[in-house]
Amino acid sequence: MQDSQRWRELLGKIIRDTQEKQRIANELGISSVTLTRWVAGESRPRPQNLRLLINALPDYRRTFLELIPEEFGSSISEVVDVDKTELEIPSVFYARILNAHCTLPRILHFSSISDVILQQALKQLDPNRVGMEITVVQCMYPTPEGRIRSLRESIGRGTPPWNRELEQRTLFLGSESLAGYVVSTGRARAIQSRSEGENLFPARWVEWEESAMAHPIMLSDTIAGCLLISCTQPDYFVSDARQRLIQHYAELLSVAFDLEAYYPLSSIELGRMPAYDIQRKYLATFRQRTSSMMIQARVSVPEAERMVWRQIEEELLRASYAGG
């Protein structure tokens, strides 16, 4: 009963702040009175609410896991164990992607297949909705010399606090980023904490991100980009099983890319890209510049977009080297 009292005391201290108490109640879909009853020992949370409670208080996650009493038995491990992840992609999902690969028109091939895979990956990798963002990062178009100078986020999905929709944000990445390292080396890399990541990739850690992993998307000895995953929880990618699952999704994503989107590893020569706040003013001009390019160069929309992306890439590389 001592452990039981300790976790209830901790919750009691937290909900002394009435605004925090109401926030927690809203996230759990319960009344604030129920929280008071838990603290008083008059009732105990069901396993589902216990999981939501721990997820609603990420700063206290480890402490709650240490203090949760034996009164919950095995149910606590069933609902909050971070390694409680299905270890294999369902075979029926492989069949679904294969069918889409064979039947979708080319114009929809990349976006449709990538989006379906990301949604399935998000369900498996973040079943408890602790907060995760999954992004496909692809190589930019090569220079006339055949060099790949940067990467570009092309499609992403997330769970709160991220809630990205399809193509909601574009971001260029380079040698300063985790994605850049993975694409340059052709090897997966997991960063287990923000402090570890800031020592290696200081320019690319964003709000809420506490751990991250990237896995290359390859075809033989060529590469198209990588699968980039960020999580609000530290040490989320320690599990070998979870890393293998990410590998399988990266391998599955390889069918979404056209063969022309794969480049030899020897052609990857990434420059540095400026921070997102600096990139934003360049990216905001994309639509207007694409329309102008179509008129001036008398080209199709895809070709105009390709030309403008290359212009923006060059401008960002110059801005980065100029220190602005």
C-alpha positions in Angstrom: 0.0 0.0 0.0 3.0 2.3 0.5 3.7 2.4 -3.3 0.1 2.9 -4.0 0.0 5.9 -1.7 3.1 7.4 -3.2 1.9 7.5 -6.8 -1.4 8.9 -5.6 0.4 11.6 -3.6 2.4 12.6 -6.7 -0.8 12.9 -8.7 -2.3 14.9 -5.9 0.6 17.4 -6.0 0.2 17.7 -9.8 -3.5 18.5 -9.8 -3.2 21.2 -7.1 -2.9 23.4 -10.1 -6.6 23.6 -11.2 -5.8 24.4 -14.8 -3.5 21.3 -15.0 -6.1 19.2 -13.3 -8.7 20.2 -15.9 -6.2 19.6 -18.8 -5.5 16.1 -17.6 -9.2 15.4 -17.1 -9.9 16.6 -20.7 -7.1 14.5 -22.2 -8.4 11.4 -20.4 -12.1 12.2 -21.2 -13.1 12.0 -17.5 -14.3 14.5 -14.9 -11.9 16.3 -12.5 -13.8 14.6 -9.7 -12.6 11.2 -10.9 -9.0 12.5 -10.5 -9.7 13.6 -7.0 -11.1 10.1 -6.2 -8.0 8.4 -7.5 -5.8 10.6 -5.3 -8.0 9.9 -2.3 -7.9 6.1 -2.9 -11.6 5.9 -3.4 -11.2 4.4 -6.9 -8.4 3.4 -9.2 -8.0 4.0 -12.9 -8.8 1.4 -15.5 -5.8 0.2 -17.5 -6.8 2.3 -20.5 -7.1 5.5 -18.3 -3.8 4.6 -16.6 -2.1 4.6 -19.9 -3.6 7.9 -20.9 -2.7 9.4 -17.5 1.0 8.5 -17.9 1.0 9.8 -21.5 -0.6 13.0 -20.4 2.3 13.6 -18.0 5.5 12.8 -20.0 7.7 14.7 -17.5 6.6 12.2 -14.8 6.4 9.1 -16.9 9.4 7.3 -15.5 8.5 8.2 -11.9 4.9 6.9 -12.3 6.2 3.7 -13.8 8.4 3.2 -10.8 5.6 4.0 -8.3 2.6 2.3 -9.9 1.7 -0.4 -7.3 1.3 -4.1 -7.7 -2.5 -3.7 -7.4 -2.6 -3.3 -11.2 -0.8 -6.6 -11.7 0.2 -7.4 -15.3 -2.2 -4.9 -16.7 0.2 -2.0 -16.2 2.9 -3.6 -18.4 0.3 -4.5 -21.0 -0.8 -0.9 -21.5 2.3 1.2 -21.0 5.3 -1.0 -21.9 7.2 1.0 -24.5 8.3 -2.3 -26.2 4.7 -3.5 -26.5 4.8 -3.2 -30.3 3.8 -5.6 -33.0 7.0 -6.9 -34.4 5.9 -7.6 -37.9 4.1 -5.7 -40.7 0.8 -7.7 -41.3 1.0 -9.8 -44.4 -2.3 -8.4 -45.6 -0.8 -5.0 -45.6 2.1 -6.1 -47.8 -0.5 -7.4 -50.3 -2.3 -4.1 -50.2 0.9 -2.2 -51.1 1.8 -4.6 -53.8 -1.7 -4.2 -55.4 -1.3 -0.4 -55.2 2.1 -0.6 -56.7 0.7 -2.5 -59.7 -2.5 -0.6 -60.3 -2.1 3.1 -59.3 -1.4 5.6 -62.1 2.1 6.9 -62.1 1.0 10.5 -61.0 -0.5 9.1 -57.8 2.1 6.3 -57.2 4.5 8.0 -54.8 2.1 10.1 -52.7 -0.6 7.5 -52.3 1.7 4.6 -51.4 3.8 6.7 -49.1 0.8 8.1 -47.3 -0.7 4.6 -46.7 2.6 3.2 -45.4 3.1 6.1 -43.1 -0.3 5.8 -41.6 0.2 2.1 -41.0 3.7 2.6 -39.5 2.3 5.3 -37.2 -0.3 2.9 -35.8 2.3 0.2 -35.1 5.1 2.4 -33.9 3.0 4.7 -31.7 0.0 2.5 -30.5 -0.2 4.5 -27.3 0.0 7.9 -29.0 2.9 9.1 -26.9 3.6 11.6 -29.7 5.4 10.7 -33.0 6.2 12.2 -36.4 7.1 10.0 -39.4 8.5 11.6 -42.5 9.7 10.5 -45.9 12.8 12.4 -46.8 14.0 12.2 -50.4 17.1 13.2 -52.3 16.8 16.4 -54.2 17.3 16.5 -58.0 21.0 16.1 -58.9 23.1 19.0 -60.2 24.3 19.0 -63.8 27.4 17.3 -62.5 25.3 14.5 -61.0 25.8 15.5 -57.3 23.0 15.4 -54.7 23.4 18.5 -52.6 20.4 18.3 -50.2 17.4 16.4 -49.1 13.8 17.5 -48.9 10.9 16.3 -46.6 8.1 15.3 -49.0 5.4 13.7 -47.0 4.7 13.2 -43.3 2.2 12.0 -40.7 2.1 12.5 -36.9 0.3 12.1 -33.6 -0.2 15.0 -31.1 1.6 17.2 -30.4 2.5 16.7 -34.0 -0.5 16.5 -36.3 0.9 16.9 -39.8 -1.3 16.3 -42.8 0.0 15.3 -46.2 2.6 17.7 -47.5 1.8 20.3 -44.8 5.4 21.3 -44.3 8.4 21.3 -46.6 11.9 21.4 -45.1 15.3 21.1 -46.7 17.9 19.0 -44.9 21.6 18.7 -45.4 24.8 17.4 -43.8 23.9 19.0 -40.5 21.0 16.6 -39.9 20.4 13.1 -38.8 18.7 12.4 -42.2 21.8 13.8 -44.0 24.1 11.5 -42.0 22.0 8.4 -42.8 21.6 9.2 -46.5 25.4 10.0 -46.8 26.5 6.8 -45.2 23.6 4.5 -46.3 23.4 3.3 -42.6 20.5 3.6 -40.1 21.1 5.7 -37.0 19.1 6.1 -33.8 19.5 9.0 -31.4 18.2 8.1 -28.0 18.0 11.6 -26.4 18.0 15.3 -27.3 21.3 15.9 -25.4 23.0 13.1 -27.4 21.5 14.5 -30.7 22.5 18.1 -30.0 26.1 17.0 -29.7 25.9 15.4 -33.2 23.2 17.2 -35.1 22.6 20.6 -33.3 20.7 22.3 -36.1 17.8 19.9 -36.6 16.3 19.2 -33.2 12.8 20.7 -33.1 10.2 21.4 -30.4 8.9 18.3 -28.6 11.5 16.0 -30.1 13.3 13.9 -27.6 14.6 10.9 -29.6 14.8 10.1 -33.3 15.8 7.5 -35.8 16.4 7.4 -39.6 16.7 4.5 -41.9 17.9 4.7 -45.5 15.6 3.8 -48.4 17.8 1.9 -50.8 17.7 -0.3 -53.8 20.9 -2.4 -54.1 23.7 0.2 -53.8 21.6 3.2 -54.7 19.6 5.5 -52.4 16.4 7.5 -52.7 16.3 9.1 -49.2 15.3 7.9 -45.8 12.5 7.3 -43.4 12.8 9.8 -40.5 11.0 9.3 -37.2 10.8 11.6 -34.2 9.3 10.9 -30.8 8.4 13.0 -27.7 9.9 10.2 -25.4 13.6 9.7 -24.8 15.0 6.2 -25.4 12.1 5.2 -27.6 14.3 3.5 -30.2 16.4 1.4 -27.8 14.5 -1.8 -28.6 16.0 -3.9 -31.4 12.6 -5.1 -32.3 11.3 -1.6 -32.9 14.4 -0.8 -35.0 13.8 -3.8 -37.1 10.2 -2.8 -37.6 11.4 0.6 -38.8 13.8 -1.1 -41.2 10.9 -3.1 -42.7 8.9 0.0 -43.3 11.8 1.7 -44.9 12.2 -1.3 -47.2 8.5 -1.3 -48.0 8.7 2.4 -48.9 11.3 1.5 -51.6 8.4 0.5 -54.0 6.9 4.0 -53.8 9.9 5.6 -55.6 10.5 5.6 -59.4 13.8 4.0 -60.4 15.0 7.5 -61.5 14.7 8.7 -57.9 17.6 6.4 -56.8 21.1 7.7 -56.9 24.5 6.1 -56.3 25.8 6.6 -52.8 29.0 8.1 -54.4 26.9 11.0 -55.7 25.7 12.1 -52.3 27.6 15.3 -51.4 25.3 17.2 -49.1 25.9 20.8 -48.1 24.6 22.5 -45.0 21.1 23.9 -44.9 19.9 26.8 -42.7 17.4 26.5 -39.9 13.7 26.3 -40.7 13.0 29.8 -39.7 15.4 31.0 -42.4 14.1 28.6 -45.0 10.5 29.7 -44.5 10.8 33.0 -46.4 12.2 31.1 -49.4 9.7 28.3 -49.3 6.8 30.8 -49.0 7.5 31.9 -52.6 7.3 28.5 -54.1 3.8 28.6 -55.6 4.1 32.1 -57.0 7.5 31.2 -58.6 6.1 28.0 -60.0 3.3 29.9 -61.8 5.8 32.4 -63.2 8.1 29.7 -64.3 5.3 27.9 -66.2 4.7 31.1 -68.1 8.3 32.2 -68.7 9.7 28.8 -69.6 6.5 27.4 -71.2 6.8 24.1 -69.2 4.4 21.8 -67.4 3.6 22.1 -63.7 5.9 19.2 -62.7 8.8 20.6 -64.7 8.2 24.1 -63.4 8.1 22.8 -59.8 11.4 20.9 -60.4 13.1 24.0 -61.7 11.9 26.1 -58.8 12.9 23.5 -56.2 16.4 23.6 -57.6 16.5 27.4 -57.5 15.4 27.4 -53.9 17.9 24.7 -53.0 20.8 26.8 -54.4 19.6 29.9 -52.6 19.4 28.0 -49.3 22.9 26.6 -49.8 24.2 30.1 -50.4 22.3 31.5 -47.4 23.8 28.8 -45.2 27.4 29.4 -46.3 26.8 33.1 -45.9 25.7 32.5 -42.3 22.2 33.7 -42.8 
